[in-house]
Amino acid sequence: MNEAVRLFVTGGTFDKEYDEIHGTLEFRDTHLPDMLTMARSRVDVRVRTLMMVDSLEMTDADRALIAHNCRDVPEKYIVITHGTDTMVDTARVLAEEVPGKTIVLTGAMIPITFGSSDGLFNLGGALTAVQVLRAGVYVIMNGRVFPWDNVRKNRQTGVFEAIDRE
């Protein structure tokens, strides 16, 4: 399988950097091309930055823009880097508005610039899984694959988990 993967950057912790003067996390530029090089990825990945926002500040218009771009690209495999707080909200929109493609959302709990980030692992998992999963929308975090409608972020543990449907 040698089909290209489209990678859309939307911001989130993946791309945050520490501003030493103000003591805050901020966005400058995406680290995804450097991460692909660091990981020695051999996947044909086409990176496009759609926005650089914290997912808590993402609007319905932002989600519509993401869906529009997913529909309009020729690639059928799409990975989206996204903030973890509202990743499932965006996944819901994509499931409703983008049929026939395999879309994987992933993120990081620690910025890549911090050195101990889970982002590189999550990106690798997403790039691998998107090529073998059926068409649909998924969340991939920390080695686990979740259908978009059976996952939540446990805010107490900081871990994504399946929803217990008892």
Buried (B, 14 or more C-beta within 10 A) or exposed (E): EEEBBBBBBBBBBBBBBEEEEEEEBEBEEBBBEEBBEEBEBEBEBEBEBBBBBBBEEBEEEBBEBBBEBBEEBEBBBBBBBBBBBBBBBBBBBBBEBBEEBBBBBBBBBBBBBBEEBBBBBBBBBBBBBBBEBEEBBBBBBBEBBBBBEBBBBEEEEEEBBEEEEE
